[in-house]
Each structure stands twice: as C-alpha cells, then as structure tokens.
Amino acid sequence: MKKYMVSLLLVLTTITSSAQQKQKKFYLIPQTGVLSGDHIYSGQWQLVGGLQKKQWAFGLGCGMDYYKLRSIPVFTDTRFFFGKKNACFSYLNLGYNIASPMPWQQKMMYSYWSSTQEGSQFDNGLYTDIGLGYILNAAARRKLMLSVGYGFKTITERYNTWVPWINYWRGGTGMVIQKSDYDQSVDYWLNYFSLKLGIKLW
C-alpha cells in the first residue's frame, strides 16, 4: 500500500509544479465514505488530486476499499463543476482494483466434503465509481464536499480444494481413504452505493 501512496504523491507533486508554471488550479481532496450494497456496510478512504481549469478537473486517485474484500483502487478522476459558484459537481472514476484481502479472508470456508489446502489467491480487477456532489461551503478556501455515487469493483479468488473418497481393495476387506484435488475460482462483481465526505484543500 505504501508504494502506491508514495507513487501517487510523487505524481501529484509533479502536477503541482506544472500547474504553478501554467497558472492552472491544483486540487487535492482527502475523503472518506460509507459503502452499502448486498453486503454489510463498509468503509472507504481516498486521496484524489489533479488539475482544474474552469469547470473541468482531471487527476489521479488512490485509496483503500473495505467492501466485502479489502482492495486498493488506483484510478483516474474526472470532475465537472456547475451551478451557482460551481457548488455542484459530477465525477467519474475509472481504474484498476488491486486485491489486498484481510488475513482472515485468505482462507475459504470449510465444508463437509471439501476443505482448502492453502490460502486463497486473489487476482486484481477493475474499479469504477460515478456520482454527484455538492460543496457545502463554496465560498470558503477549504471546501467541504459531500457526494453520493454508485460503484463497482471486480476481484477473482482462486483456491484449491480436495474431496475425500473411499477406494476398496479388490479381493480383501480393507479400504483406503484417498482424495482428489480441484482448482476452483470465484469471480466477484461487487456493486454498491457510496456516501462520501471530503475536504478540498486547494
């Protein structure tokens, strides 16, 4: 996680220098949110930054998403401001979802006929979030931004299971319990609604 945040901060620093030279407006928004969908409520936090020129803003973002399976979304951030004092805005995030499950999520649940031999392996997927927002104090230097959105992320889980079976000896009374290995995978397509609160520092 640290390497992604360091990379993002380096990119944002480069953008800031470029913005100062070209007299464009730089924005930086740390934000946190509550996610709700088919699964229990979860949290999310993000750091978004980029360049804004008039009503349009383009940047990059990174954060931590705890919905169902923990992951690290890395994405592009596009915003359009409108209304009185540009207090309203829409946003679109598109990017890459990096799997980073909690330790207890590495193991599949045991069942009667099969059990996991090793911890699950997770493949990265896609990340998307789209929504609308409102700036609560548009005239202030540091602005409070409230937004609602709809997003989804994808993750693939791979694991190995075994199923026991009984092999009788021919011509005898004994038996041997053997097992067969099976490679399994689950594709998660996780949809949710979000409510976010952020602070626009610049």
C-alpha positions as CSV (number, residue, x, y, z in Angstrom):
1,M,0.0,0.0,0.0
2,K,2.8,2.4,0.9
3,K,4.4,2.2,-2.5
4,Y,1.2,3.1,-4.3
5,M,0.7,6.1,-2.0
6,V,4.3,7.3,-2.5
7,S,3.9,6.9,-6.3
8,L,0.7,8.9,-6.2
9,L,2.2,11.7,-4.1
10,L,5.2,12.0,-6.5
11,V,2.8,12.3,-9.4
12,L,0.7,14.9,-7.6
13,T,3.9,16.9,-6.8
14,T,4.8,16.9,-10.4
15,I,1.3,18.0,-11.4
16,T,1.5,20.8,-8.8
17,S,4.8,22.2,-10.2
18,S,3.3,22.0,-13.7
19,A,0.2,23.8,-12.6
20,Q,2.1,26.6,-11.0
21,Q,4.1,27.2,-14.2
22,K,1.0,27.2,-16.4
23,Q,-1.2,29.1,-13.9
24,K,-3.7,26.2,-13.7
25,K,-5.5,25.4,-10.5
26,F,-4.4,22.4,-8.5
27,Y,-6.8,20.5,-6.3
28,L,-6.2,17.9,-3.5
29,I,-9.1,16.1,-1.9
30,P,-8.7,13.6,1.0
31,Q,-12.1,11.9,1.5
32,T,-13.8,9.1,3.4
33,G,-17.0,7.3,2.7
34,V,-19.6,4.7,3.7
35,L,-20.4,1.9,1.3
36,S,-23.7,-0.1,1.2
37,G,-24.9,-2.9,-1.1
38,D,-25.8,-6.5,-0.9
39,H,-23.2,-7.0,1.9
40,I,-22.8,-5.3,5.3
41,Y,-21.9,-1.6,5.5
42,S,-18.2,-1.0,4.8
43,G,-15.8,2.0,4.8
44,Q,-13.6,3.6,2.2
45,W,-10.9,6.3,2.2
46,Q,-9.2,8.0,-0.8
47,L,-6.8,10.7,-1.8
48,V,-7.5,12.5,-5.0
49,G,-5.6,15.3,-6.7
50,G,-5.0,16.9,-10.1
51,L,-5.5,20.0,-12.2
52,Q,-8.7,22.1,-12.6
53,K,-9.3,24.6,-15.4
54,K,-12.5,26.5,-15.2
55,Q,-15.3,23.9,-14.7
56,W,-13.3,20.8,-15.6
57,A,-10.9,18.9,-13.4
58,F,-8.7,15.9,-14.2
59,G,-6.5,13.9,-11.8
60,L,-5.5,10.7,-10.2
61,G,-6.6,8.9,-7.0
62,C,-5.7,6.0,-4.7
63,G,-7.2,4.7,-1.5
64,M,-8.5,1.7,0.5
65,D,-11.8,0.0,-0.1
66,Y,-13.2,-2.4,2.5
67,Y,-16.3,-3.5,0.8
68,K,-16.6,-7.4,1.0
69,L,-12.9,-7.9,0.2
70,R,-10.4,-5.3,1.0
71,S,-8.7,-3.7,-2.1
72,I,-6.7,-0.8,-3.2
73,P,-8.3,1.2,-6.1
74,V,-6.0,3.2,-8.3
75,F,-7.9,5.4,-10.7
76,T,-8.3,8.5,-12.9
77,D,-10.5,11.2,-11.5
78,T,-12.7,13.4,-13.8
79,R,-14.9,16.2,-12.4
80,F,-17.3,18.8,-13.8
81,F,-18.4,21.7,-11.6
82,F,-21.6,23.6,-12.4
83,G,-24.4,25.6,-10.8
84,K,-24.1,28.8,-8.7
85,K,-20.5,29.4,-7.6
86,N,-19.8,25.9,-9.2
87,A,-21.1,24.4,-5.9
88,C,-22.4,21.3,-7.7
89,F,-20.2,18.7,-9.4
90,S,-20.3,15.3,-11.1
91,Y,-17.4,12.8,-11.0
92,L,-16.2,9.7,-12.8
93,N,-13.5,7.4,-11.5
94,L,-12.1,4.6,-13.7
95,G,-9.2,2.4,-12.8
96,Y,-7.5,-0.7,-11.5
97,N,-8.6,-2.6,-8.4
98,I,-5.6,-4.2,-6.6
99,A,-6.6,-7.1,-4.3
100,S,-5.4,-6.7,-0.7
101,P,-7.6,-9.0,1.4
102,M,-7.5,-9.1,5.2
103,P,-5.6,-12.1,6.7
104,W,-8.8,-13.9,7.7
105,Q,-10.1,-13.6,4.1
106,Q,-7.2,-15.6,2.7
107,K,-8.9,-18.9,3.8
108,M,-12.1,-20.3,2.2
109,M,-14.8,-21.6,4.5
110,Y,-14.6,-25.4,5.2
111,S,-17.4,-27.6,4.1
112,Y,-18.4,-31.2,4.9
113,W,-17.0,-32.6,1.7
114,S,-14.1,-30.4,1.0
115,S,-11.6,-28.1,2.6
116,T,-9.0,-25.6,1.5
117,Q,-5.4,-26.9,1.5
118,E,-3.8,-23.5,1.1
119,G,-4.8,-19.9,1.5
120,S,-6.8,-18.4,-1.4
121,Q,-5.0,-16.4,-4.1
122,F,-6.6,-13.2,-5.4
123,D,-6.3,-11.6,-8.9
124,N,-6.7,-7.8,-9.5
125,G,-9.7,-6.4,-11.4
126,L,-11.5,-3.2,-12.4
127,Y,-12.7,-0.2,-10.4
128,T,-15.4,2.3,-11.3
129,D,-17.3,5.0,-9.4
130,I,-19.7,7.6,-10.7
131,G,-21.8,10.2,-8.8
132,L,-22.9,13.7,-8.0
133,G,-21.9,16.0,-5.2
134,Y,-22.3,19.4,-3.5
135,I,-19.9,21.8,-2.0
136,L,-21.3,22.8,1.4
137,N,-19.2,26.0,1.8
138,A,-18.4,27.1,-1.7
139,A,-17.1,30.5,-0.7
140,A,-14.5,29.1,1.8
141,R,-10.9,28.4,0.9
142,R,-11.1,24.8,2.2
143,K,-14.3,23.3,0.9
144,L,-16.4,20.5,2.4
145,M,-17.6,18.2,-0.4
146,L,-20.5,15.8,0.1
147,S,-21.2,13.3,-2.7
148,V,-23.3,10.2,-3.4
149,G,-22.3,7.6,-6.0
150,Y,-22.6,4.2,-7.4
151,G,-19.6,2.0,-8.0
152,F,-18.4,-1.5,-8.6
153,K,-15.1,-3.4,-8.3
154,T,-14.1,-6.9,-9.5
155,I,-11.8,-9.4,-7.9
156,T,-11.1,-13.1,-8.7
157,E,-10.4,-15.6,-6.0
158,R,-8.6,-18.8,-6.7
159,Y,-8.2,-21.7,-4.3
160,N,-7.6,-25.5,-4.2
161,T,-10.0,-28.0,-2.5
162,W,-9.9,-31.7,-2.0
163,V,-12.8,-34.2,-1.9
164,P,-12.3,-37.5,0.1
165,W,-13.4,-40.8,-1.4
166,I,-13.1,-44.4,-0.4
167,N,-11.2,-47.0,-2.5
168,Y,-11.9,-50.6,-1.6
169,W,-9.2,-53.2,-2.0
170,R,-10.1,-55.9,-4.5
171,G,-10.2,-59.4,-3.0
172,G,-9.8,-58.0,0.5
173,T,-11.7,-56.5,3.3
174,G,-9.6,-53.3,3.7
175,M,-10.1,-49.9,2.3
176,V,-8.1,-46.7,1.7
177,I,-9.4,-43.2,2.0
178,Q,-8.0,-41.1,-0.9
179,K,-8.6,-37.6,-2.1
180,S,-8.9,-35.7,-5.4
181,D,-7.7,-32.1,-5.8
182,Y,-9.7,-29.5,-7.6
183,D,-8.8,-26.0,-8.6
184,Q,-11.7,-23.6,-8.0
185,S,-12.2,-19.9,-8.7
186,V,-14.8,-17.3,-7.8
187,D,-15.3,-14.0,-9.8
188,Y,-16.6,-11.2,-7.5
189,W,-18.5,-8.4,-9.2
190,L,-19.3,-6.1,-6.2
191,N,-21.8,-3.3,-6.6
192,Y,-22.5,-0.7,-4.0
193,F,-23.8,2.9,-3.3
194,S,-21.5,5.3,-1.6
195,L,-21.8,8.4,0.6
196,K,-18.5,10.4,0.8
197,L,-17.3,13.4,2.7
198,G,-14.1,15.2,1.6
199,I,-12.1,18.4,2.1
200,K,-10.9,20.3,-1.0
201,L,-7.6,21.7,0.3
202,W,-6.8,23.7,-2.8
